[in-house]
Structure formats: structure tokens, C-alpha cells
Amino acid sequence: MTTSLVMTVIGSDHPGIVKLLSDAAQRYGANWVGSRMASLAGQFAGIVHLDVPDENAESLANALRGFISSGLHVVIAMGDSSAPPARQRIVRLELVGNDHPGIVRDLSDRLARRGVSIEELHTEVVSAAMSAGNLFRAKARLAVPEGTGNDDLKRELEALAADMMVDIDVDVDGHAAGGAPRLTT
């Protein structure tokens, strides 16, 4: 049996952070299942999922928490690796519009009201080529509950796009809500 260990790691960015984490995982027999890492504003920020033998889980967690002396702050959540996922389907979403405060809050509020979980979210602010302003861009991978229909989700996102004055594209496993190849709102 294995324990699922998900950790977030943040600290001043420098070479060798991933090596430090992977060395500890290897020492305790953990399998590196997945990760997302970035350097943001000079800080290393990472999320790592490890599966570790049950008998080594606490020891590995303690070793990882000990990296505070290396300037890394590690937060760990442990759980059963065999927990079955809820019935859901994956939807990909892209959003682009003029940058302003509240975009992520408004998007996440509408999705949460429908029981939609944000599995992954990548955002950035880029210079708008044709204006003096900035564009906000987001790409998300959403887990939509089986009971939430594509048409309901489409209506909710269309209303959001109109309220926020942004463009939203949704792709449901290569097929847009409503059966067309792609939905642009």
C-alpha cells in the first residue's frame, strides 16, 4: 500500500531545488507521480505529487519539512493513493480579455456554483500588441460533474464572458458543448 503525498514548495529560486526534493523522494522509495514548477518573481514555486510506501510516509514528510533550513517552505497533504475519482468529465477553457482585478475571482465563483473544479490553471498578463494596455490570459483544465450538462455550462460561461467583457473558448474532449468542434463565447 502507498500513501499519496502532495506538497507545495516555495523559496528563493536557485539551482538544485528539484535535485534536493528528488533525492529525498528516492531515499524513502517514493515514486514522483507529477509536478508543476515555476520561477515567479525570483521565487521557486512547486507542487509535487509523490506516492510513497505507507511505512515511509511520515519519515519522508518529516525530511521534506526539514528543508526549512535550506530556505524552502514545504506544506504537505497526505492521503490514500487508492481513492476513486468522482464521476466527471474534463473540459478545457481558454480566456482572454483586457486585464483588470477580479477575473480569476469571477471565473472561479461561476464555476464553483456549478460544482466545477479547477484541476489546473495557468494565467499570465501580457502586453496588448495593438493598445497601450495589458491582456489577461488563462488556460484551465476543469473537472465538470456528470450531472452538469454542456448546455448549462455553456450558458453560464457565455453570461460570464458578457459580464467581464472577455472571450472564452471551451473544448470538451475535442468537442465543444453542444456538439460543435469548438465553442467560442
C-alpha positions as CSV (number, residue, x, y, z in Angstrom):
1,M,0.0,0.0,0.0
2,T,1.1,3.5,-0.7
3,T,0.3,7.0,0.6
4,S,-0.3,9.9,-1.7
5,L,1.8,12.8,-0.6
6,V,1.2,16.2,-2.3
7,M,3.4,19.1,-1.3
8,T,3.9,22.7,-2.1
9,V,7.3,24.1,-2.0
10,I,8.3,27.8,-2.1
11,G,11.6,29.6,-1.6
12,S,14.2,31.8,-3.2
13,D,15.0,30.3,-6.6
14,H,18.4,28.8,-7.1
15,P,19.9,25.7,-8.9
16,G,19.4,22.4,-7.1
17,I,16.0,22.7,-5.5
18,V,14.5,19.9,-7.7
19,K,17.5,17.7,-7.0
20,L,17.1,18.2,-3.3
21,L,13.4,17.1,-3.5
22,S,14.0,14.2,-5.8
23,D,16.9,12.9,-3.6
24,A,14.7,12.9,-0.6
25,A,11.9,11.1,-2.5
26,Q,14.3,8.5,-3.8
27,R,15.8,7.9,-0.3
28,Y,12.3,6.9,1.0
29,G,11.3,4.8,-2.0
30,A,8.7,7.4,-3.3
31,N,7.5,7.5,-6.9
32,W,7.4,11.0,-8.4
33,V,3.9,11.0,-9.9
34,G,3.5,14.5,-11.1
35,S,4.6,18.1,-10.6
36,R,4.2,21.7,-11.7
37,M,7.1,24.1,-11.0
38,A,7.9,27.7,-11.9
39,S,10.1,30.6,-11.1
40,L,7.8,33.6,-10.3
41,A,9.3,37.0,-9.2
42,G,12.6,35.3,-8.2
43,Q,10.8,32.7,-6.1
44,F,10.7,28.9,-6.8
45,A,7.1,27.6,-6.5
46,G,6.3,24.0,-7.0
47,I,3.6,21.4,-6.4
48,V,4.7,17.8,-6.3
49,H,2.7,14.6,-6.1
50,L,4.6,11.5,-4.7
51,D,3.4,8.0,-3.9
52,V,5.4,6.6,-1.1
53,P,5.2,3.2,0.7
54,D,2.9,3.6,3.8
55,E,5.7,2.8,6.2
56,N,7.9,5.6,4.8
57,A,5.3,8.4,4.5
58,E,5.8,10.1,7.9
59,S,9.6,9.9,7.6
60,L,9.6,11.4,4.1
61,A,7.2,14.1,5.2
62,N,9.5,15.0,8.2
63,A,12.6,15.0,5.9
64,L,10.8,17.4,3.5
65,R,9.6,19.7,6.3
66,G,13.3,19.9,7.4
67,F,14.2,21.8,4.2
68,I,13.2,25.0,6.0
69,S,16.9,25.2,7.0
70,S,17.6,25.4,3.2
71,G,15.2,28.3,2.8
72,L,12.3,26.2,1.5
73,H,8.9,26.3,2.9
74,V,7.1,22.9,2.4
75,V,3.5,22.2,3.1
76,I,2.3,18.6,2.8
77,A,-1.0,16.9,2.5
78,M,-1.2,13.1,2.8
79,G,-4.0,10.7,1.7
80,D,-4.9,7.3,0.4
81,S,-3.5,6.7,-3.1
82,S,-6.3,4.4,-4.0
83,A,-9.2,6.8,-3.5
84,P,-11.5,6.5,-6.6
85,P,-12.1,9.8,-8.5
86,A,-15.6,11.2,-8.6
87,R,-17.6,10.8,-11.9
88,Q,-16.7,13.8,-14.0
89,R,-15.5,14.8,-17.4
90,I,-12.6,17.1,-18.4
91,V,-13.2,20.4,-20.1
92,R,-10.5,22.8,-21.4
93,L,-11.1,26.5,-21.1
94,E,-9.2,29.5,-22.5
95,L,-10.0,33.1,-21.5
96,V,-8.5,36.3,-22.9
97,G,-9.5,39.9,-22.2
98,N,-8.3,43.3,-21.0
99,D,-6.6,42.8,-17.7
100,H,-8.4,44.0,-14.6
101,P,-8.8,42.9,-11.0
102,G,-11.3,40.2,-10.3
103,I,-11.1,38.0,-13.4
104,V,-10.0,34.8,-11.5
105,R,-12.4,35.5,-8.7
106,D,-15.4,35.9,-11.1
107,L,-14.4,32.8,-13.1
108,S,-13.9,30.6,-10.1
109,D,-17.1,31.8,-8.5
110,R,-19.2,30.9,-11.6
111,L,-17.5,27.5,-11.9
112,A,-17.9,26.7,-8.2
113,R,-21.6,27.5,-8.3
114,R,-21.9,24.7,-10.9
115,G,-19.8,22.3,-8.9
116,V,-17.0,22.5,-11.4
117,S,-13.5,22.0,-10.0
118,I,-10.4,23.8,-11.5
119,E,-7.9,20.9,-11.9
120,E,-5.2,23.2,-13.5
121,L,-5.0,26.9,-14.0
122,H,-2.3,28.8,-15.9
123,T,-2.5,32.6,-16.1
124,E,-0.4,35.4,-17.4
125,V,-0.6,39.1,-18.2
126,V,0.9,40.1,-21.5
127,S,1.2,43.4,-23.4
128,A,-1.6,44.0,-25.8
129,A,0.0,44.4,-29.3
130,M,-2.5,47.0,-30.6
131,S,-3.1,49.1,-27.5
132,A,-1.2,50.5,-24.5
133,G,-3.0,48.1,-22.1
134,N,-2.4,44.6,-20.9
135,L,-4.2,41.3,-21.7
136,F,-5.1,38.7,-19.2
137,R,-4.8,35.1,-20.5
138,A,-5.9,32.0,-18.7
139,K,-5.9,28.3,-19.6
140,A,-7.7,25.9,-17.4
141,R,-8.4,22.2,-17.2
142,L,-11.8,21.8,-15.5
143,A,-13.5,18.7,-13.9
144,V,-17.2,19.0,-14.6
145,P,-19.6,16.8,-12.6
146,E,-21.5,14.2,-14.6
147,G,-24.8,16.0,-13.7
148,T,-23.8,19.3,-15.2
149,G,-24.8,19.4,-18.9
150,N,-22.8,21.1,-21.6
151,D,-25.6,23.5,-22.4
152,D,-25.8,24.6,-18.8
153,L,-22.1,25.2,-18.6
154,K,-22.1,27.0,-22.0
155,R,-24.9,29.4,-20.8
156,E,-23.0,30.1,-17.5
157,L,-19.8,30.9,-19.4
158,E,-21.5,33.0,-22.0
159,A,-23.0,35.1,-19.3
160,L,-19.7,35.4,-17.6
161,A,-17.9,36.4,-20.8
162,A,-20.5,39.1,-21.4
163,D,-20.3,40.4,-17.8
164,M,-16.5,40.5,-17.8
165,M,-16.1,41.6,-21.5
166,V,-13.7,38.7,-22.2
167,D,-13.5,35.9,-24.8
168,I,-13.9,32.4,-23.5
169,D,-13.2,29.2,-25.6
170,V,-14.3,25.8,-24.2
171,D,-13.2,22.5,-25.6
172,V,-14.9,19.3,-24.2
173,D,-12.5,16.5,-25.1
174,G,-12.1,17.8,-28.6
175,H,-15.8,18.5,-28.9
176,A,-17.4,21.8,-27.7
177,A,-20.5,22.0,-25.6
178,G,-23.5,21.5,-27.9
179,G,-21.7,19.1,-30.2
180,A,-19.7,21.5,-32.5
181,P,-16.0,21.0,-32.7
182,R,-15.3,24.2,-30.6
183,L,-17.3,26.7,-28.7
184,T,-16.3,30.3,-28.7
185,T,-18.1,32.6,-26.3
